[in-house]
Structure formats: structure tokens, C-alpha cells
């Protein structure tokens, strides 16, 4: 491993707290109570990785990271911190690409139902074990029938098809209960009510678009606007899990590179594990352990180390711990747990220091060149070079329109998939000249319900497209 790349200055205390780029793919943790400086530490790391030519992906859950696109120097506290640490402070804006599942404050970020897969979808929908098993059947039946599952209307149509044909599918897939199909359909309606339909469709995210460098060689900072997503935390957590899974599946093995290929910051990391089934937690643990060999570093941002399972926490070699409060027994347990994750410094009472840290101050421990945790140091975190205050909406839109990606993800596609093909099959089963309309099947009832749902959301682009397809099916028109 080469030592030509300069280490990243995280902060300064009695010693400089440095993060080695060659160890940055060994993952990390930024923890601390609200208002103690976690977001600033996240910025400092993201800027430093970008300066090294490493692309970054981070979720903006508070709406205060858009200022990274503009030069800083807007806060007297930042310039004062630079002088205090003896740094030559040079404000700088960074090459930023904005993303937004809803397409309002960034390029639309989408995937398809098929790419998401039954495990993550079951997590997203809050299904129990039996219902998750039926979701597996729906996917298997779609694969056997050659039906694409691209968006939510495809999944709803396929679920209705499996319900209508449960008897014929039983010999291959086992029992499929009407109750489970109904639970899945209700969960899909709930996700639609949270705006989740915007996340499914085409064009889907091309992972290469997250791995870009700017013309000056700096890594692009991909900022996901996650403010609205926080109202639907399962959508947020599942979407980021899908991104990690896709990176793990598609990127080649690179071992331990001299710097990461991508650094992924997962803010509000506790949402990954809240009420997560054991199978999903195991998948997260496995992905975290193995994705480092793909050159991807994952940095979890959360309030307390107790928010993460021990198996995940043990894999986070680089730590930035801001202040924690110790008012309750659980708080004190969290402080003790945080202190216990550091390599002891004989000259520092780690547990006591965690409760005494000021804003912008942290305990820092990073891996050395041998991959061993460094002795914990108390340090003042270095100041970020970009603007602390958010950009105005007009400035964000200017960045979006100026991106080379503008126009690609904004154009929604709706290929022929499970919904359209199942509708066509249902039409062909009707006999020519038939005058009496037979009792409607569950699939037909579903189409009618979907039309009504689509009419309610007619004001959106996706809603209009769904309405055209559904109404055309019901009233015999063509798209």
C-alpha cells in the first residue's frame, strides 16, 4: 500500500487526529447527541474524500448540506476555529449532484420492483414471515411467466394474479392464502400513500453516476434530499439498503486500495435496524463486512453506538465520538458502551470525557497503517471549507439544471411489464360477442381500484401515466 496520499486531518488536540485514506474503506462511525457537531464532522470527512478524488454519497436528513456546493467562510466560528488550530483556511465549494426520490430538489432516484427484491420489499412493507413467503412466491411466479416487475402497479397486478391462481400454483409454491395477498395489497396502498410509488420505475439509477469525478479531479458529492423521506423512515432505510446491496453486487473486488472507490454516509443509521427481522440484520452485517473489499467505505451516523448491532459496530474501525448525555441508566450505558469501543489512552478518562465534550469537539480513533485502532485522542474537529447555510431553492435548481445528468432521470419511462401483459391476457379471455359480463375477478377489481387511486393522484406526472394505462384497460382504449 502506497503512502503517497496525504492523510485526512479530522481534528487537533494534543496530537493530530488523522484518518488514513488506505484504511477509509474499513468503515467508520460518527456518533453523538443532537447538536454536538455530527453534521460538521460528516462535512469535514466528505470534503476531504472529495479532495482526494473519492466520490461521496450522503443523505441530507435535515436539509442543511446543500451549502456544500458553495464556498464557506460565512460563519465567524468557522474562521475562528481555523485560526485556533493553526490552519490556512481556504473556502471552497464542491462538485455536488443533488438527488431526490420525489424529483423536486434533485434528480429522481428510482429502482424497479425486481431490482429491490422480495426481502427488502417485505421489510419496506412491514410483512410478517408468512406474508414475506408469499412475496417470494409472487416474484417466482413472475419469473416463470416472464413478467417484468418494474413499478408498484406491476406488483399489485402480479399479487392479484397469484391470488386468483392460488390453486394452480399450490403444487409448485405451496399454499398462498387470500389473507396474505390482502395484507400485501393493503401494505402497497399504504406505501403509495407515503409517496413510495415515486421510487419505483424507470429509468433506474445507474450506479456509475454515483462514482464520478469532476473535471478538476475531485470526487463528486452526491447529496440525497431525505427530508421528506424521514416522514416514511422505512422507505428511507430500505432505499439506502438497496443502494448498498447494488454496490456490493455490481462492483468488482479491489482488496484494500490506496483510497476508497466510494464513501457512503448513512445518517440516522438506527433506522436500519429498528424492528428489522433477523434475516435482514444478517444481510446488513454481511454486506458491511464484505463491501470493503469492493473499495466502499460505509460511515454510520447516529446518536449512540448502542443503535447498532455489536456485529456491525465491531467492523467500524474509524470513530468520531461527540458528546453524549448521561441523565438516565440507559444514557450511562450508552456512554460506557461508547467508551469501551476505543483503544484506551492512559492520559485520558474516556468515559468522563464523552460527557464533557463541547460542541465541535470529539474523541477520535482511526486505524493505523497496520489496520490497528489508534489510541483515542480528544480533539477539536477541523472546520469545513464549504458553506454551512443551505442554498436557496433557486440555487439548488440551477445546480440540478447544470448537471450533465439533467434530462435523463427526469423523463419517466413506462415499458410494457406485468401490469400491461396481465391486462392483455384478461382481455383475450373474453369471448367475441359476449353480452353478459361475468363476475369480476380479483384482478379486474384491482384494476378498478387502481384507477380510482390513480385519479386521486392525477396531479402528478406518475399519477397521470398510471391513470392513462388503467383507464385505457378498463374502457377498452389503447395507450
C-alpha positions in Angstrom: 0.0 0.0 0.0 1.4 3.3 -1.1 1.8 6.2 1.4 1.8 8.9 -1.3 -1.7 10.1 -0.4 -1.8 12.6 2.5 -3.9 11.5 5.5 -7.1 13.3 6.3 -7.0 15.8 9.3 -10.1 15.1 11.3 -9.1 17.3 14.3 -6.4 18.6 16.5 -5.7 18.1 20.2 -2.5 17.1 22.0 -1.9 15.1 18.8 -3.4 15.4 15.3 -6.3 13.0 14.7 -5.6 11.6 11.2 -7.6 9.2 9.0 -5.5 7.2 6.5 -7.2 7.0 3.1 -5.9 3.5 2.7 -7.9 2.5 5.8 -11.0 4.5 5.0 -12.8 1.5 3.4 -12.6 -0.2 6.9 -15.8 1.8 7.7 -16.5 4.3 10.4 -18.9 5.7 13.0 -19.8 9.3 13.7 -21.8 9.4 16.9 -23.1 11.9 19.4 -26.1 13.6 20.8 -28.2 16.1 18.8 -26.5 19.5 18.4 -22.9 18.3 19.3 -21.4 18.6 15.8 -22.0 15.3 14.0 -23.1 17.0 10.8 -19.9 19.2 10.8 -17.7 16.1 11.2 -19.6 14.4 8.4 -18.9 17.5 6.2 -15.2 17.6 7.0 -14.8 13.9 6.1 -16.9 14.2 2.9 -14.9 17.3 1.7 -11.6 15.6 2.4 -12.6 12.5 0.5 -13.8 14.7 -2.4 -10.4 16.5 -2.4 -8.7 13.1 -2.7 -10.8 12.3 -5.8 -13.2 9.9 -4.0 -16.9 10.2 -4.8 -19.2 10.5 -1.8 -22.8 9.7 -1.2 -24.6 11.2 1.8 -28.2 11.6 2.9 -29.3 15.1 3.9 -32.0 14.4 6.5 -32.1 17.9 7.9 -31.8 19.9 4.7 -28.6 21.7 5.7 -26.0 20.0 3.4 -26.8 21.8 0.1 -24.4 24.5 1.0 -21.5 22.2 0.2 -21.9 23.4 -3.4 -20.8 26.9 -2.4 -17.6 28.3 -0.8 -17.7 28.7 3.0 -16.4 31.5 5.2 -19.9 32.5 6.1 -19.6 31.7 9.8 -17.2 33.6 12.1 -17.0 30.4 14.3 -15.5 28.5 11.3 -12.8 31.0 10.6 -12.1 31.3 14.4 -11.7 27.5 14.6 -9.3 27.5 11.7 -7.1 30.2 13.5 -7.3 28.3 16.7 -6.0 25.1 15.0 -3.4 27.0 13.0 -4.9 26.1 9.7 -4.6 28.0 6.4 -8.4 28.3 5.8 -9.3 28.4 2.1 -13.1 28.4 1.5 -14.2 26.1 -1.3 -17.4 24.8 -2.9 -17.6 21.2 -4.0 -18.9 19.4 -7.1 -22.4 18.4 -6.0 -25.1 16.3 -7.6 -28.5 16.5 -5.9 -30.9 13.5 -5.8 -34.5 13.3 -4.6 -36.8 10.3 -4.7 -39.7 12.7 -5.4 -37.8 14.6 -8.1 -38.3 18.1 -6.6 -35.0 19.0 -5.1 -32.7 16.7 -7.2 -32.6 14.2 -10.0 -35.2 11.5 -9.4 -33.7 8.4 -7.8 -35.5 5.2 -8.8 -35.2 1.5 -8.9 -37.5 -1.3 -10.1 -39.5 -3.8 -8.0 -37.4 -6.6 -9.5 -34.1 -4.9 -8.5 -35.3 -4.2 -5.0 -36.2 -7.9 -4.5 -38.6 -9.7 -2.1 -36.5 -9.4 1.1 -36.1 -5.7 1.1 -39.7 -5.2 -0.2 -41.0 -7.3 2.6 -39.1 -5.1 5.0 -40.4 -2.0 3.3 -44.0 -3.2 3.6 -43.7 -4.5 7.2 -44.7 -8.0 6.3 -44.6 -10.9 8.7 -42.8 -14.1 7.9 -45.8 -15.8 6.3 -46.6 -12.7 4.1 -42.9 -12.4 3.2 -43.1 -16.0 2.0 -46.0 -15.1 -0.3 -44.0 -12.2 -1.6 -41.3 -14.7 -2.6 -44.0 -16.7 -4.5 -45.1 -13.6 -6.3 -41.6 -13.0 -7.5 -41.0 -16.6 -8.5 -44.3 -16.8 -10.4 -43.4 -13.6 -12.3 -40.0 -15.0 -13.2 -41.6 -18.2 -14.5 -44.2 -16.3 -16.5 -41.6 -13.9 -18.0 -43.4 -10.9 -16.4 -41.3 -7.8 -15.5 -42.0 -6.2 -12.2 -41.0 -2.6 -12.6 -43.3 -0.4 -10.6 -46.0 -0.7 -7.9 -48.8 -1.3 -10.3 -46.9 -4.3 -11.7 -46.5 -5.8 -8.2 -50.2 -5.2 -7.3 -51.3 -6.8 -10.6 -49.0 -9.8 -10.0 -50.2 -10.2 -6.4 -53.8 -10.3 -7.7 -52.8 -12.8 -10.3 -51.2 -15.1 -7.7 -54.3 -14.8 -5.5 -56.6 -15.6 -8.4 -54.5 -18.6 -9.4 -53.5 -19.9 -5.9 -54.9 -23.3 -6.5 -52.9 -24.0 -9.7 -49.7 -22.5 -8.1 -50.0 -24.5 -4.9 -48.3 -27.6 -6.2 -45.2 -25.7 -7.1 -45.0 -23.0 -4.4 -47.2 -24.1 -1.5 -50.3 -22.5 -0.1 -51.0 -18.9 -0.8 -53.7 -17.5 1.4 -56.2 -14.8 0.5 -55.4 -13.1 3.8 -51.7 -12.8 2.9 -52.5 -11.4 -0.5 -54.9 -8.9 1.1 -52.2 -7.9 3.6 -49.7 -7.3 0.8 -52.2 -5.2 -1.2 -53.0 -3.1 1.9 -49.4 -2.5 2.6 -48.8 -1.4 -1.0 -51.7 1.1 -0.7 -50.0 2.4 2.5 -46.7 2.9 0.7 -48.4 4.6 -2.2 -50.0 6.9 0.4 -46.5 7.9 1.6 -45.4 8.7 -1.9 -43.4 5.4 -2.3 -44.6 4.9 -5.8 -42.2 7.6 -6.9 -39.2 5.4 -6.0 -40.2 2.5 -8.3 -40.0 2.8 -12.1 -37.6 3.7 -14.9 -35.1 5.0 -15.7 -33.4 3.4 -12.7 -30.3 4.7 -11.1 -27.1 3.9 -12.9 -24.5 3.3 -10.2 -21.8 4.7 -12.4 -23.4 8.1 -12.0 -22.5 7.9 -8.3 -18.9 7.2 -9.0 -18.0 10.3 -11.0 -15.1 12.8 -10.5 -15.3 16.4 -11.6 -13.1 18.0 -14.3 -10.7 19.2 -11.6 -10.2 15.6 -10.3 -12.3 16.0 -7.1 -14.9 13.3 -6.3 -18.5 14.3 -6.8 -20.5 14.7 -3.7 -23.9 13.0 -4.2 -26.5 14.5 -1.8 -29.8 12.8 -1.4 -32.5 15.2 -0.2 -34.0 13.0 2.6 -36.2 15.5 4.4 -39.5 14.2 3.0 -38.3 10.6 3.3 -37.9 11.0 7.0 -41.7 11.0 7.2 -41.5 7.5 5.8 -38.5 6.1 7.6 -38.9 2.6 6.2 -38.8 3.9 2.7 -35.6 5.8 3.6 -33.8 2.9 5.2 -34.9 0.4 2.6 -33.7 2.7 -0.2 -30.3 3.1 1.2 -30.1 -0.6 1.9 -30.9 -1.3 -1.7 -28.1 1.1 -2.7 -25.6 -0.8 -0.6 -26.8 -4.1 -1.9 -26.5 -2.9 -5.5 -23.0 -1.6 -4.9 -22.0 -4.9 -3.3 -23.4 -6.9 -6.2 -22.0 -4.9 -9.1 -18.6 -3.5 -8.0 -15.5 -5.7 -8.6 -13.2 -6.8 -5.9 -10.3 -4.4 -5.4 -9.0 -5.6 -2.0 -7.5 -2.7 0.0 -7.0 0.2 -2.4 -4.9 3.3 -1.6 -8.1 5.2 -1.3 -11.8 4.2 -1.4 -13.8 4.0 -4.6 -16.8 5.4 -2.9 -17.6 6.6 0.7 -21.2 6.1 1.8 -22.6 8.1 4.8 -25.7 6.6 6.3 -27.3 9.3 8.6 -30.0 8.2 11.1 -28.4 4.8 11.0 -30.6 3.4 13.7 -33.5 3.3 11.2 -31.7 0.4 9.5 -32.2 -1.9 12.5 -35.4 -0.7 14.1 -37.8 -3.6 14.1 -35.7 -5.3 11.4 -36.2 -9.1 11.0 -33.2 -11.3 11.8 -32.7 -12.2 8.1 -32.3 -8.5 7.2 -30.0 -7.7 10.0 -27.8 -10.6 9.0 -27.8 -9.3 5.4 -26.7 -5.8 6.6 -23.9 -7.4 8.7 -22.7 -9.5 5.8 -22.8 -6.6 3.4 -20.9 -4.3 5.8 -18.2 -6.9 6.3 -17.7 -7.8 2.7 -18.2 -4.5 0.8 -14.9 -3.1 2.0 -13.2 -5.4 -0.5 -15.1 -3.6 -3.2 -13.4 -0.3 -2.1 -16.6 1.1 -0.5 -16.4 2.7 3.0 -19.6 2.9 5.0 -19.8 5.6 7.7 -22.8 5.2 10.1 -24.0 8.5 11.6 -26.2 8.1 14.7 -26.7 9.3 18.3 -25.3 6.3 20.2 -23.2 3.3 19.4 -26.0 1.3 21.1 -28.1 2.0 18.0 -26.0 -0.5 16.0 -25.7 -4.3 16.5 -22.4 -5.4 18.0 -21.5 -7.4 14.8 -21.8 -4.2 12.8 -20.2 -1.9 15.4 -17.1 -4.2 15.6 -16.5 -3.6 11.9 -16.3 0.2 12.2 -12.6 0.9 12.6 -12.6 4.7 12.4 -14.5 6.5 15.1 -15.5 10.1 15.7 -17.4 10.3 19.0 -19.1 13.6 20.0 -20.7 14.3 23.4 -23.3 12.0 24.9 -25.6 12.8 27.8 -25.8 10.7 30.9 -29.1 11.5 32.6 -30.7 8.0 32.7 -29.4 4.5 33.3 -29.7 3.8 29.5 -27.8 7.0 28.8 -25.0 5.9 31.2 -25.0 2.5 29.5 -24.5 4.2 26.1 -21.6 6.3 27.4 -19.9 3.2 28.9 -20.5 1.4 25.6 -19.0 4.2 23.6 -16.0 4.5 25.8 -15.5 0.7 25.6 -15.1 0.8 21.9 -12.0 2.9 22.0 -8.4 1.8 22.5 -7.5 3.1 25.9 -5.4 6.3 26.3 -3.6 6.2 29.6 -3.7 10.0 29.8 -7.4 10.3 29.2 -10.5 9.2 31.1 -12.6 8.3 28.0 -15.9 7.7 29.7 -15.7 11.0 31.6 -14.6 12.9 28.5 -17.5 11.8 26.5 -19.9 13.7 28.8 -17.7 16.8 28.9 -17.0 17.4 25.2 -18.0 20.7 23.8 -19.8 21.4 20.5 -17.4 20.7 17.7 -15.1 18.6 20.0 -14.8 14.8 19.7 -12.9 11.7 20.7 -11.2 10.4 17.6 -9.6 7.0 16.9 -8.6 5.9 13.4 -6.9 2.8 12.1 -3.1 2.9 11.7 -1.3 1.6 8.6 -1.4 -2.0 10.0 -5.2 -1.8 10.5 -4.9 -1.5 14.3 -7.1 1.0 16.2 -5.2 4.1 17.2 -5.2 5.4 20.8 -8.2 7.6 21.3 -7.5 11.3 21.3 -9.6 14.3 22.4 -9.6 16.8 19.5 -11.3 19.9 18.1 -12.8 19.0 14.8 -11.3 20.8 11.8 -13.6 23.4 10.1 -15.4 22.6 6.8 -14.5 24.7 3.8 -17.9 24.8 2.2 -20.8 27.0 3.2 -22.7 26.0 6.4 -26.0 27.6 5.5 -28.2 25.8 2.9 -28.5 27.0 -0.7 -31.7 28.9 -1.8 -34.1 26.8 -3.8 -33.3 28.7 -7.0 -29.6 28.0 -6.5 -30.3 24.3 -6.0 -32.4 24.2 -9.2 -29.5 25.9 -11.0 -27.1 23.2 -9.9 -29.6 20.5 -11.0 -30.1 22.0 -14.4 -26.4 22.5 -14.8 -25.7 18.8 -14.2 -24.7 16.5 -17.1 -27.4 14.2 -15.7 -30.2 16.7 -16.2 -32.9 15.4 -18.5 -32.1 11.7 -18.3 -33.7 10.8 -15.0 -36.4 13.4 -15.3 -38.0 11.6 -18.2 -40.2 8.8 -16.8 -40.4 5.6 -18.8 -43.3 3.0 -18.6 -42.4 -0.1 -20.5 -44.7 -3.0 -21.1 -44.5 -5.1 -18.0 -46.6 -7.3 -15.7 -49.5 -4.9 -15.4 -49.9 -4.4 -19.1 -49.4 -8.1 -20.0 -51.8 -9.4 -17.4 -54.4 -6.9 -18.6 -54.0 -8.1 -22.2 -54.3 -11.7 -21.1 -57.5 -10.9 -19.3 -58.9 -9.1 -22.4 -58.1 -12.1 -24.6 -60.0 -14.5 -22.4 -63.3 -12.7 -23.1 -65.3 -14.4 -25.8 -66.3 -12.5 -29.0 -69.8 -11.2 -29.0 -70.2 -11.8 -25.2 -73.1 -9.7 -23.9 -73.4 -10.7 -20.3 -70.5 -9.5 -18.1 -69.2 -12.3 -15.8 -68.4 -11.7 -12.2 -65.3 -9.7 -11.8 -62.1 -11.5 -10.7 -59.8 -10.1 -8.1 -57.5 -8.9 -10.9 -60.3 -6.9 -12.5 -61.4 -5.5 -9.2 -57.8 -4.5 -8.6 -57.7 -2.6 -11.9 -60.8 -0.6 -11.0 -59.4 0.2 -7.6 -56.1 1.3 -9.1 -58.0 3.6 -11.5 -59.7 5.3 -8.6 -56.4 5.5 -6.7 -54.7 7.0 -9.8 -57.4 9.6 -10.2 -56.7 10.8 -6.7 -53.1 11.4 -7.6 -53.9 12.8 -11.1 -51.9 15.9 -10.4 -48.6 14.2 -10.5 -46.8 13.1 -13.6 -46.6 9.5 -12.5 -50.3 9.6 -11.4 -51.3 10.8 -14.9 -49.4 7.9 -16.5 -50.9 5.3 -14.3 -54.4 6.8 -14.9 -54.0 6.6 -18.7 -52.8 3.0 -18.6 -55.5 1.8 -16.1 -58.4 3.7 -17.7 -57.4 2.5 -21.1 -57.5 -1.1 -19.9 -60.9 -0.8 -18.2 -62.7 1.1 -21.0 -61.1 -0.7 -23.9 -58.9 2.1 -25.1 -55.3 1.8 -26.3 -52.3 3.6 -24.8 
